[in-house]
Amino acid sequence: MRTTYGKYRMTEDYHTHTTYSHGKGSIEENVKAALACGLRTLGISDHGPGHLTYGIKRRRIPEMRAEIEALRLQYPQIEILMSVEANIVAKGNWLDIAPEEFDDYDYVIAGYHYGVRNGYCISNYLSEHFGGGRKLMLKNTEMAVQALYENKIKILTHPGDKGPFDLDELAKACAARGTLMEISTWHRHLTLDEIKKVSKYDVGFVISSDAHTPNRVGDAADGIKRALEAGLEPERIVNIAEIELS
């Protein structure tokens, strides 16, 4: 199964998307997929409203909450949580959701993406394809570290993706703030070498599918494999457990 690798399985998938942003399936379709995988918790974490092409519309947040509340009654055997994958930006509180909007969600995750204003997107896009300098890395790192210190972020998603970042500084900030670092099975970050690099800090980890289609909900095998090959102790990954043998 895609939720398992070796003797470990994913128990919660905190990072999935739906048609409310960039996903291809409904919330209920993700719930059904999570149940089929044997997950005990599913997080619906659509893209933040600051994304210019596929961010969630603020006017639809109450609709999304109402749908999740109804599904909780329909599917009591699984915990369904409402989240948002906020965009890290170099403005305000360093996210595209304001502090007073945090109460709209059960938890907030955040990551860096192209397609937002005030995010050095053109420079980072060019650096990903042609290489970037230290100045851009310092700007990116400051932006992400400030976002971590000024907001309560549960998960830093795909750290190191889409631009140069100082992962040591990100790991220090995550450790200080109690933010989990994501090992994504959709993006290549954290890579095996990056896991080795940041695991020397007192930081926790989470495996995420970052599913944009229901058939990828619970996809954890490659992330678990990468983590174990990097020598990361399974106890430091908050959403995996040993498979119980009957």
VENHUJO-V888196 format. One record per helix or strand. SS is the DSSP state (h for helix, s for strand). FROM is the first residue (numbers start at 1). LEN is the number of residues. If there is no record, write none. Layout:
BEGIN
<<SS;FROM;LEN> <SS;FROM;LEN>>
END
This chain:
BEGIN
<<s;4;2> <s;8;3> <s;12;5> <h;27;11> <s;41;7> <s;51;1> <h;58;17> <s;79;10> <s;95;1> <h;99;6> <s;109;3> <s;116;1> <h;121;10> <h;134;17> <s;155;2> <h;167;11> <s;180;5> <h;192;7> <s;205;4> <s;211;1> <h;214;3> <h;221;9> <h;234;3> <s;237;1> <s;240;3>>
END
